[in-house]
Amino acid sequence: MADGLGTDDLGAAGLRFERDGAIGWCVIDRPAARNALTPAMYFGIKRAVWLVNRDPDLAALVITGTGDVFAPGGDLGGRSEPGDSLPPGLDGPDILPFVTVRDSQAPVVAAVNGICQGGGLLIAMLADIAVASDRATFRVPELLRGIIDATYAAVLPAHVGVAVARDLMLSARRFDATEAQRLGVISRVVPHEQLRDAAVQAVREIVQTAPDTRMHVKRMLGEHYRPIDYPTMFWGLQHSPEPREGMRAFMDKRAPAWIPGEFASRDDRR
């Protein structure tokens, strides 16, 4: 790799890259932190996309998780793992994999095996096809933590419409795989034990299409997304007191200070 890593090394201890024939599998595997994504893991998913796009032996990428978790989003504790590697000077939106997943010439399929929220749900939504286990659950929790999530604001309305996007973002409620499919958040739901086969079948279907033609269509589909206002998002992360309070409250297992006492239920603190 250009950054000095080994061929299949994604530079993140919580990710592993596996080859199964012409499919590369990016497996989110950080069970001690419930698959919470470190900055190196976010960037490692970008590396996985780049890897399959330049390796002539690989035709597609499948992103999946382990156990009962796909990905819950970023690690709010700010933790990292030994072995995590980021290119020097990299910061902010350059770390995030979402646009890279969306614009990949090689097909990207998300095999959503369980809890899927935050950045994990964005990865699933921006994959070419998201296949979800019938055990999967979903949530858009960023506002609970005081995070101005510009990617959701740009992407979610294109999938579900403004009214439902407003509902999911402002309520931060959980919803199951059946509702996620009905709303258009993801496209396919299968019995849990069939998830891997269903992901491979989705790859098999996509690769029947002509690559250059497919990229033109993907570009046209991408025009339904609004531009992503990362300057506002990262200004908020750096300067607003709300993300710091939201993250502290999450780590302390308490309600953030902005919630009126009568509404500070246990669910709000998660």
C-alpha positions as CSV (number, residue, x, y, z in Angstrom):
1,M,0.0,0.0,0.0
2,A,1.0,3.6,-0.6
3,D,1.2,4.3,3.1
4,G,3.6,1.4,3.8
5,L,1.1,-1.1,5.2
6,G,1.0,-4.7,4.0
7,T,-1.2,-5.7,1.1
8,D,-4.3,-6.7,3.2
9,D,-3.4,-4.7,6.3
10,L,-6.1,-2.1,6.9
11,G,-4.1,-0.3,9.7
12,A,-6.7,-0.9,12.4
13,A,-6.7,-3.5,15.1
14,G,-10.5,-3.7,15.1
15,L,-10.7,-4.6,11.4
16,R,-9.6,-7.6,9.4
17,F,-9.5,-8.3,5.7
18,E,-10.4,-11.7,4.4
19,R,-10.4,-13.1,0.9
20,D,-13.0,-15.5,-0.3
21,G,-12.6,-16.1,-4.0
22,A,-13.2,-12.8,-5.8
23,I,-14.8,-11.2,-2.8
24,G,-12.9,-9.2,-0.1
25,W,-14.5,-9.2,3.3
26,C,-13.9,-6.3,5.6
27,V,-14.9,-7.6,9.1
28,I,-15.5,-5.2,11.9
29,D,-14.2,-7.2,14.9
30,R,-13.7,-5.2,18.1
31,P,-15.8,-7.1,20.6
32,A,-14.4,-5.6,23.7
33,A,-15.8,-2.2,22.6
34,R,-18.9,-3.6,20.9
35,N,-17.4,-2.8,17.5
36,A,-17.2,0.9,18.2
37,L,-15.2,2.5,15.4
38,T,-11.9,4.2,16.1
39,P,-10.6,6.8,13.7
40,A,-8.2,4.1,12.3
41,M,-11.1,1.8,11.8
42,Y,-13.1,4.4,9.9
43,F,-10.0,5.0,7.7
44,G,-9.4,1.3,7.5
45,I,-12.8,0.9,5.8
46,K,-11.6,3.4,3.2
47,R,-8.5,1.3,2.7
48,A,-10.6,-1.8,2.2
49,V,-12.5,0.0,-0.6
50,W,-9.3,1.1,-2.2
51,L,-7.8,-2.4,-1.9
52,V,-10.6,-4.1,-3.8
53,N,-10.6,-1.3,-6.5
54,R,-7.0,-1.8,-7.3
55,D,-6.6,-5.6,-6.9
56,P,-7.4,-7.4,-10.2
57,D,-8.1,-10.6,-8.2
58,L,-11.0,-9.0,-6.3
59,A,-14.4,-8.1,-7.8
60,A,-16.3,-6.7,-4.8
61,L,-16.2,-5.8,-1.1
62,V,-18.5,-7.0,1.6
63,I,-18.5,-5.1,5.0
64,T,-19.9,-7.0,8.0
65,G,-19.5,-7.2,11.8
66,T,-19.2,-9.9,14.4
67,G,-21.5,-11.3,17.0
68,D,-24.6,-9.4,17.4
69,V,-23.1,-6.0,16.3
70,F,-22.5,-4.6,12.9
71,A,-21.2,-1.2,14.0
72,P,-22.6,1.3,16.5
73,G,-20.7,4.3,15.2
74,G,-17.6,6.0,16.5
75,D,-16.0,5.2,19.8
76,L,-17.3,8.1,22.1
77,G,-14.6,7.4,24.6
78,G,-12.0,8.5,22.1
79,R,-10.1,5.2,22.6
80,S,-7.9,3.6,20.1
81,E,-6.1,0.2,19.9
82,P,-2.4,-0.8,19.7
83,G,-1.6,-1.3,16.1
84,D,-4.0,1.5,14.8
85,S,-2.3,3.4,12.0
86,L,-3.4,6.7,10.4
87,P,-1.3,8.7,7.8
88,P,0.3,11.7,9.5
89,G,-1.6,14.9,9.3
90,L,-5.0,13.3,8.5
91,D,-7.9,14.8,10.3
92,G,-11.7,15.6,10.1
93,P,-13.7,14.4,7.1
94,D,-10.6,12.9,5.4
95,I,-10.8,10.0,7.9
96,L,-14.5,9.2,7.2
97,P,-15.2,6.4,4.7
98,F,-18.8,7.3,3.7
99,V,-18.2,9.0,0.3
100,T,-15.5,6.5,-0.6
101,V,-18.0,3.6,0.0
102,R,-20.7,5.4,-2.1
103,D,-18.3,6.2,-5.0
104,S,-16.5,2.8,-5.2
105,Q,-16.3,1.4,-8.7
106,A,-16.0,-2.1,-7.2
107,P,-19.4,-3.1,-5.8
108,V,-19.8,-2.7,-2.0
109,V,-22.3,-4.7,-0.1
110,A,-23.1,-4.3,3.6
111,A,-24.0,-7.5,5.4
112,V,-25.7,-6.1,8.6
113,N,-25.5,-8.8,11.2
114,G,-26.8,-6.9,14.2
115,I,-26.8,-3.5,16.0
116,C,-26.3,-0.9,13.3
117,Q,-26.3,2.8,14.1
118,G,-24.4,6.0,13.8
119,G,-21.5,5.7,11.3
120,G,-22.3,2.0,10.9
121,L,-25.7,2.8,9.5
122,L,-24.2,5.4,7.2
123,I,-21.9,2.7,5.8
124,A,-24.8,0.4,5.3
125,M,-26.9,3.1,3.6
126,L,-24.1,4.2,1.2
127,A,-23.2,0.7,0.2
128,D,-24.6,-0.4,-3.2
129,I,-26.8,-2.9,-1.5
130,A,-27.4,-3.4,2.3
131,V,-28.6,-6.9,3.3
132,A,-29.7,-7.0,6.9
133,S,-30.3,-9.9,9.3
134,D,-33.8,-10.1,10.6
135,R,-32.2,-9.6,14.0
136,A,-30.6,-6.3,13.1
137,T,-31.7,-3.1,14.9
138,F,-31.1,0.5,13.8
139,R,-30.8,4.0,15.3
140,V,-29.6,7.5,14.4
141,P,-28.2,8.6,17.9
142,E,-26.0,11.5,17.0
143,L,-28.2,14.2,18.3
144,L,-28.4,12.5,21.7
145,R,-24.6,13.1,21.9
146,G,-24.7,16.7,20.7
147,I,-23.2,15.9,17.3
148,I,-24.3,17.9,14.2
149,D,-24.2,15.0,11.8
150,A,-23.9,16.5,8.4
151,T,-23.7,13.2,6.6
152,Y,-27.1,12.0,7.9
153,A,-28.6,15.4,7.1
154,A,-27.4,15.0,3.5
155,V,-28.1,11.3,3.0
156,L,-31.1,10.2,5.1
157,P,-33.8,12.4,3.4
158,A,-32.9,10.9,0.0
159,H,-33.6,7.4,1.3
160,V,-36.7,8.0,3.4
161,G,-38.0,11.6,2.7
162,V,-37.7,14.7,4.9
163,A,-40.6,13.8,7.3
164,V,-39.2,10.4,8.2
165,A,-35.6,11.7,8.3
166,R,-36.7,14.3,10.8
167,D,-38.4,11.7,12.9
168,L,-35.4,9.3,13.0
169,M,-32.8,12.0,13.6
170,L,-34.8,14.1,16.2
171,S,-36.2,11.2,18.1
172,A,-33.1,9.0,17.9
173,R,-35.5,6.0,18.4
174,R,-34.6,2.4,17.7
175,F,-36.3,0.5,14.8
176,D,-36.0,-3.0,13.6
177,A,-35.0,-4.5,10.3
178,T,-38.6,-4.8,9.0
179,E,-39.2,-1.1,9.6
180,A,-35.8,-0.2,8.2
181,Q,-36.7,-2.0,4.9
182,R,-40.2,-0.5,4.8
183,L,-38.8,3.0,5.2
184,G,-36.1,2.5,2.6
185,V,-33.2,2.8,5.0
186,I,-31.9,-0.6,3.7
187,S,-33.1,-2.7,0.9
188,R,-33.1,-6.4,1.9
189,V,-33.8,-8.4,5.0
190,V,-33.1,-12.1,5.3
191,P,-33.1,-14.7,8.1
192,H,-30.0,-14.3,10.2
193,E,-28.5,-17.7,9.2
194,Q,-28.8,-16.8,5.5
195,L,-27.0,-13.4,5.8
196,R,-23.6,-14.5,4.3
197,D,-25.2,-16.3,1.4
198,A,-27.5,-13.4,0.8
199,A,-24.5,-10.9,0.7
200,V,-22.7,-13.1,-1.8
201,Q,-25.8,-13.3,-3.9
202,A,-26.1,-9.5,-3.9
203,V,-22.5,-9.4,-5.2
204,R,-23.2,-12.0,-7.8
205,E,-26.1,-9.9,-9.1
206,I,-24.3,-6.6,-9.1
207,V,-21.3,-7.9,-11.0
208,Q,-23.5,-8.9,-13.9
209,T,-23.9,-5.2,-14.8
210,A,-21.4,-3.4,-17.0
211,P,-18.8,-1.6,-14.8
212,D,-18.6,1.8,-16.7
213,T,-22.4,1.9,-17.2
214,R,-22.9,1.1,-13.5
215,M,-20.6,4.0,-12.4
216,H,-22.6,6.5,-14.5
217,V,-25.8,5.3,-13.0
218,K,-24.3,5.5,-9.5
219,R,-23.2,9.0,-10.2
220,M,-26.7,10.0,-11.2
221,L,-28.2,8.3,-8.2
222,G,-25.7,10.2,-6.0
223,E,-27.0,13.5,-7.2
224,H,-30.1,12.8,-5.0
225,Y,-27.9,13.4,-1.9
226,R,-27.4,17.0,-0.7
227,P,-23.8,18.3,-0.3
228,I,-22.4,17.4,3.0
229,D,-21.8,20.4,5.3
230,Y,-18.7,19.1,7.0
231,P,-17.4,22.6,8.0
232,T,-20.4,23.0,10.3
233,M,-20.2,19.5,11.7
234,F,-16.5,19.7,12.6
235,W,-16.8,23.3,13.9
236,G,-19.4,21.9,16.3
237,L,-17.2,19.1,17.4
238,Q,-14.3,21.5,18.1
239,H,-16.1,24.5,19.6
240,S,-19.6,23.5,20.9
241,P,-19.9,22.4,24.5
242,E,-22.7,20.0,23.6
243,P,-20.6,17.1,22.1
244,R,-18.3,17.1,25.1
245,E,-21.3,17.0,27.5
246,G,-23.0,14.4,25.4
247,M,-20.0,12.1,25.3
248,R,-19.2,12.6,29.0
249,A,-22.9,11.8,29.8
250,F,-22.7,8.6,27.7
251,M,-19.5,7.5,29.4
252,D,-20.9,8.3,32.9
253,K,-24.2,6.5,32.0
254,R,-26.2,9.6,32.9
255,A,-28.6,12.0,31.1
256,P,-26.9,15.0,29.4
257,A,-27.4,18.3,31.3
258,W,-29.7,19.7,28.5
259,I,-32.5,17.1,29.2
260,P,-35.2,18.4,31.6
261,G,-35.2,16.2,34.7
262,E,-38.7,14.8,34.1
263,F,-37.7,13.5,30.7
264,A,-34.3,12.1,31.7
265,S,-35.3,8.4,31.4
266,R,-32.9,5.5,31.4
267,D,-33.4,5.1,27.6
268,D,-32.1,8.7,27.0
269,R,-28.9,7.9,28.8
270,R,-27.8,5.1,26.5
